[in-house]
Amino acid sequence: MNKKSIILVITLILVLSINISAQSDLFIYSAAGLMKPMEEISKNFEEETDINVNIQFNASGVLMNQIKTVKQGDIYIAADSWYVNQLFEQNIIIKRHRIAKHTPVIIVPNENKNNINIFNDILLPGKKIIIADNSAAIGKVTQEIFEKNEISEDIQKNIISNAETVNKVKMYILLNQADAGIVWKANYFENREELKMVKIPEENNIIKDISIGKLKYSTNSEKAEEFLNYITSPKGKDIFQKYGYNNYNEKVK
């Protein structure tokens, strides 16, 4: 066998190895705001099962559109069950579970110099409010909260920007670039030493469910089932609770 033939054989072996390896991994689409619990869950899952997990984080709506376009992947986790239900109705998701509850809250800088202490304070003149874009689950539910409380028009004068993800909303507040932002309670929990939380009263709020679905495009069906079982097990639920989420059957605090 000449040198060129040897190089060709080695190249083919490497390409086949890469393809086989890629096919043996799990590919997961996850809402960006769930990064902390998802990173810990996937790390523990990998250690216990020897199954590699690749996660793409982005806004729930962006990921939903990506799934419909590329028609690939094994698992989709959304910050609002609405997105998972949409794909289930379109037969793109073949199995779904609710994982935890997601509670919108208002966050302000620790100093709270502009005195935002209750929900209606975000309507006061001169307040600078940051919210997420509608492509993010928190952005969608923020608009629903405004509509529920009939403040959709009045709040516009105080909104200075729409961020792509919930994490970017939080970053605005951490950097003191806005007076208040609306995020999930768990996002506040991650930086609770640097932020203050203003609760949205239950009668004014809209609580959402975090949901997970198995995609029909999965090329690793058994491994996807293993991950579904793991994340919905007490181990998975405990990790979500550790990061400030309420378990699905638990009363929201």
C-alpha positions as CSV (number, residue, x, y, z in Angstrom):
1,M,0.0,0.0,0.0
2,N,1.5,3.3,-1.1
3,K,1.8,6.4,1.1
4,K,-1.3,8.1,-0.5
5,S,-3.4,5.0,0.1
6,I,-2.4,4.8,3.8
7,I,-3.2,8.5,4.3
8,L,-6.7,7.9,2.7
9,V,-7.4,4.9,4.9
10,I,-6.4,6.8,8.0
11,T,-8.5,9.8,7.0
12,L,-11.6,7.6,6.4
13,I,-11.2,5.9,9.7
14,L,-11.0,9.3,11.5
15,V,-14.1,10.6,9.7
16,L,-16.0,7.5,10.5
17,S,-14.9,7.6,14.1
18,I,-16.0,11.3,14.4
19,N,-19.4,10.5,12.8
20,I,-20.0,7.5,15.1
21,S,-19.0,9.5,18.1
22,A,-21.3,12.4,17.2
23,Q,-24.2,10.0,16.7
24,S,-23.6,8.4,20.1
25,D,-23.9,11.8,21.9
26,L,-27.1,13.4,23.1
27,F,-28.0,16.8,21.6
28,I,-30.2,18.9,23.8
29,Y,-31.8,22.3,23.1
30,S,-32.3,24.2,26.4
31,A,-33.7,27.6,27.4
32,A,-30.8,29.9,28.3
33,G,-32.2,30.7,31.7
34,L,-31.9,27.1,32.8
35,M,-28.2,27.0,32.2
36,K,-27.1,26.4,35.8
37,P,-29.3,23.4,36.7
38,M,-28.9,21.9,33.2
39,E,-25.1,22.1,33.3
40,E,-25.1,20.3,36.7
41,I,-27.6,17.7,35.6
42,S,-25.8,16.9,32.4
43,K,-22.5,16.6,34.2
44,N,-23.9,14.2,36.7
45,F,-25.7,12.3,34.0
46,E,-22.5,11.9,32.0
47,E,-20.6,10.7,35.0
48,E,-23.3,8.1,35.9
49,T,-24.0,6.8,32.4
50,D,-20.9,7.5,30.2
51,I,-23.3,9.2,27.7
52,N,-21.9,12.5,26.3
53,V,-24.3,15.4,26.4
54,N,-24.1,18.5,24.1
55,I,-26.4,21.4,25.1
56,Q,-27.3,24.4,23.0
57,F,-28.6,27.3,25.1
58,N,-30.8,30.1,23.6
59,A,-34.2,31.6,24.0
60,S,-37.0,29.0,24.0
61,G,-38.7,30.5,20.9
62,V,-35.4,30.7,18.9
63,L,-34.7,27.1,19.8
64,M,-38.2,26.0,18.8
65,N,-37.8,27.6,15.3
66,Q,-34.3,26.1,15.0
67,I,-35.7,22.6,15.7
68,K,-38.4,23.0,13.0
69,T,-35.8,24.2,10.5
70,V,-32.9,21.7,11.0
71,K,-35.0,18.7,12.0
72,Q,-32.3,17.3,14.3
73,G,-31.6,16.7,18.0
74,D,-32.8,14.5,20.8
75,I,-34.3,16.7,23.6
76,Y,-35.9,20.1,23.9
77,I,-36.3,21.9,27.3
78,A,-38.3,25.1,27.3
79,A,-38.8,27.7,30.0
80,D,-42.6,27.6,29.3
81,S,-44.6,24.5,28.5
82,W,-46.4,26.4,25.7
83,Y,-43.4,25.8,23.4
84,V,-43.2,22.1,24.1
85,N,-46.9,21.8,23.7
86,Q,-46.7,23.5,20.3
87,L,-44.2,21.0,19.0
88,F,-46.2,18.1,20.6
89,E,-49.3,19.2,18.6
90,Q,-47.2,19.3,15.5
91,N,-45.9,15.7,16.2
92,I,-42.3,17.0,16.5
93,I,-42.2,16.1,20.1
94,I,-43.3,12.5,20.9
95,K,-43.1,12.5,24.7
96,R,-43.3,15.4,27.2
97,H,-43.0,16.0,30.9
98,R,-43.3,19.0,33.2
99,I,-40.2,19.5,35.4
100,A,-40.7,22.5,37.6
101,K,-42.5,25.8,38.1
102,H,-41.2,29.1,36.8
103,T,-42.2,32.2,38.6
104,P,-41.7,35.7,37.1
105,V,-40.3,38.4,39.5
106,I,-39.0,41.9,39.4
107,I,-35.3,42.4,40.1
108,V,-33.6,45.7,41.1
109,P,-30.0,46.6,42.0
110,N,-29.1,46.0,45.6
111,E,-29.0,49.8,46.3
112,N,-32.5,50.2,44.7
113,K,-31.9,53.9,44.4
114,N,-35.0,54.5,42.4
115,N,-37.3,52.9,45.1
116,I,-39.0,50.2,43.2
117,N,-40.6,48.2,46.0
118,I,-43.9,47.0,44.7
119,F,-45.2,45.8,41.3
120,N,-47.0,49.0,40.3
121,D,-43.8,51.1,40.9
122,I,-42.5,50.0,37.5
123,L,-45.2,52.4,36.1
124,L,-44.0,55.5,37.9
125,P,-42.6,58.3,35.7
126,G,-38.9,58.1,34.9
127,K,-38.3,54.5,35.8
128,K,-36.0,52.6,33.4
129,I,-37.3,49.1,32.8
130,I,-35.6,46.3,30.9
131,I,-37.6,43.3,29.6
132,A,-36.8,40.3,27.4
133,D,-37.7,40.0,23.8
134,N,-40.8,37.9,22.9
135,S,-38.6,35.1,21.5
136,A,-37.6,34.3,25.1
137,A,-40.2,32.6,27.4
138,I,-39.8,35.3,30.0
139,G,-40.4,38.0,27.4
140,K,-43.6,36.2,26.2
141,V,-44.9,35.8,29.8
142,T,-44.0,39.5,30.6
143,Q,-46.3,40.6,27.9
144,E,-49.0,38.3,29.2
145,I,-48.6,39.9,32.7
146,F,-48.9,43.4,31.2
147,E,-52.0,42.4,29.4
148,K,-53.5,40.7,32.4
149,N,-53.0,43.9,34.5
150,E,-54.0,46.1,31.6
151,I,-50.8,48.1,31.6
152,S,-49.4,47.1,28.1
153,E,-49.6,50.7,26.8
154,D,-48.7,52.6,30.0
155,I,-45.5,50.6,30.6
156,Q,-44.1,51.3,27.2
157,K,-42.9,54.8,28.2
158,N,-40.6,53.2,30.8
159,I,-39.2,50.3,28.8
160,I,-35.7,51.2,27.6
161,S,-34.7,48.0,25.9
162,N,-35.7,44.4,25.0
163,A,-32.9,41.9,25.7
164,E,-32.6,38.6,23.7
165,T,-32.6,36.4,26.8
166,V,-33.4,36.4,30.5
167,N,-29.7,36.3,31.4
168,K,-29.2,39.5,29.5
169,V,-32.0,41.2,31.4
170,K,-30.3,40.2,34.6
171,M,-27.0,41.5,33.3
172,Y,-28.5,45.0,32.6
173,I,-29.5,45.1,36.3
174,L,-26.3,43.8,37.6
175,L,-24.5,46.5,35.7
176,N,-26.9,49.2,36.9
177,Q,-28.0,50.0,33.4
178,A,-31.7,49.9,34.3
179,D,-33.8,50.4,37.4
180,A,-35.7,47.1,37.2
181,G,-36.1,44.0,35.1
182,I,-38.5,41.1,34.9
183,V,-36.9,37.6,35.1
184,W,-37.6,34.2,36.6
185,K,-37.3,33.8,40.3
186,A,-34.5,31.2,39.8
187,N,-32.4,33.8,37.8
188,Y,-32.6,36.1,40.8
189,F,-31.7,33.2,43.1
190,E,-28.4,32.8,41.2
191,N,-27.3,36.4,42.1
192,R,-29.4,37.0,45.2
193,E,-26.4,38.6,47.0
194,E,-26.1,41.3,44.3
195,L,-29.8,41.9,43.6
196,K,-33.1,42.5,45.4
197,M,-36.3,40.8,44.4
198,V,-39.7,42.5,44.2
199,K,-42.4,39.8,44.2
200,I,-45.3,40.1,41.7
201,P,-48.5,39.4,43.7
202,E,-50.1,36.1,42.8
203,E,-53.2,37.8,41.5
204,N,-51.1,39.9,39.1
205,N,-48.7,37.1,38.2
206,I,-48.6,34.3,35.7
207,I,-46.8,31.1,36.8
208,K,-45.4,28.9,34.0
209,D,-44.2,25.3,33.8
210,I,-40.7,24.2,32.7
211,S,-41.2,21.3,30.3
212,I,-39.0,18.8,28.5
213,G,-39.8,16.9,25.3
214,K,-38.2,14.0,23.3
215,L,-37.9,14.9,19.6
216,K,-39.0,12.6,16.9
217,Y,-35.7,13.3,15.1
218,S,-33.7,11.6,17.9
219,T,-31.1,9.2,16.6
220,N,-30.4,8.1,20.2
221,S,-33.9,7.1,21.4
222,E,-32.8,4.9,24.3
223,K,-30.3,7.4,25.6
224,A,-32.8,10.2,25.2
225,E,-35.2,8.1,27.3
226,E,-32.5,7.7,29.9
227,F,-32.0,11.4,30.1
228,L,-35.8,12.0,30.4
229,N,-35.9,9.5,33.3
230,Y,-32.9,11.1,35.0
231,I,-34.1,14.7,34.8
232,T,-37.6,13.8,36.1
233,S,-36.2,11.6,38.9
234,P,-35.7,12.9,42.5
235,K,-32.0,13.6,41.6
236,G,-33.0,15.9,38.7
237,K,-35.7,17.6,40.7
238,D,-33.4,18.2,43.7
239,I,-31.0,20.0,41.4
240,F,-33.7,22.3,40.1
241,Q,-34.8,23.0,43.6
242,K,-31.2,23.7,44.6
243,Y,-31.2,26.6,42.1
244,G,-34.4,28.1,43.3
245,Y,-37.1,26.4,41.3
246,N,-40.3,25.0,42.8
247,N,-41.0,21.4,42.0
248,Y,-44.1,21.0,39.9
249,N,-46.3,19.7,42.7
250,E,-44.9,22.2,45.2
251,K,-46.8,25.3,46.2
252,V,-45.0,28.4,44.7
253,K,-43.2,30.5,47.4
